[in-house]
Amino acid sequence: MYLGIDTSNYTTSLALVRDGVIIGESRRVLAVKAGERGLRQSEALYQHIAGLPELFDALSQQIDYAGKIKAVGVSEKPRPKQDSYMPVFRAGILAATALSKSLGVPMYRFSHQDNHIRAALFREKNPDSGENKDRDIRYPFLAVHFSGGTSEIVLADGVNPAGYNSRIVCQTLDLNAGQLIDRVGVALGLAFPAGRELEALAKRAVNRDFKLSTALDGVNFHFSGQENAAKKAMADGIPAEEIAYAVFDNVARTLSRSIRRLKDITGARDAVFSGGVMANGIIRSVLEDKLFRSGIKLHFADAALATDHAVGVALLAQDVHQGVIV
């Protein structure tokens, strides 16, 4: 079996896979004080280090993995770029290194973004056929990574021992989509992170006529203007549920416009969606509607794997160790 470790900005995660099947998983969302809009890196790093022992204990209660781990995969940085760095990932690297050395097994380092992409290609085992074949993706494909800390689209045109051959082809020029969602949610009195509560509020919207304008610069996009427009709508008395729906609708319409343009530029015919923002049902529904008959096949990460986790690095470790990625 293969162990994955991911210590991202807001979630500590462990996962075990065997033969391409998830056999154990343990994760914890980091605590954020009421009224705050995030965590300092030092506080997040402390929470990761403090929480890892308990998560390992929880994982061992799910399955006995003692002496059975063949390799460890870990997220070492946000993106597959040489200058990409974030202190929180040091907690995962520390744990992975200690395990690798003590168990005498290889440790493979990947990016948090590649972790998301690999998990988005994963499908649970079919209960009828017993197959768990990954999604049928044609290279090159567009990988959409939308979360609280990232809002970009990369073009993946192959694999390598460190993950995917990819380059950024589109990104936000100011706020991330997750920041827009959280800031509007907090302004409406919701707790941070606000995604789930804001989605629940948005689903109560009966009138969906209120819109926030999309803002693209070529294929890149802006979200800061939408935050200002949403707050003005609050001051103007627009119902909270209508504003909430408009935020998610705007993210989806912005994405759909950018993806259509990228299809023509890159020739990609598949789009893979991952990251916490892409767990949102409203965004998925609007994207499916807007990109219907676009010639682009949409692949959304399984709901449980859209948010932060360690499944992708566990699967990547398995791929590399078994020679699938060489």
Secondary structure, DSSP 8 states (H G I E B T S, - for coil): -EEEEEE-SSEEEEEEEETTEEEEEEEEE----TT-----HHHHHHHHHHHHHHHHHHHHHH---TTT--EEEEEEESSSSTT---TTHHHHHHHHHHHHHHHT--EEEEEHHHHHHHHHT-----TTT---------SSEEEEEESSS-EEEEEEEEEETTEEEEEEEEEBSS--HHHHHHHHHHHTT--SS-HHHHHHHHTT-S---------EETTEE--HHHHHHHHHHHHTT--HHHHHHHHHHHHHHHHHHHHHHHHHHH---EEEEESGGGG-HHHHHHHHHHTTTSS-EEEE--HHHHSS-SHHHHHHHHHHHTTS--
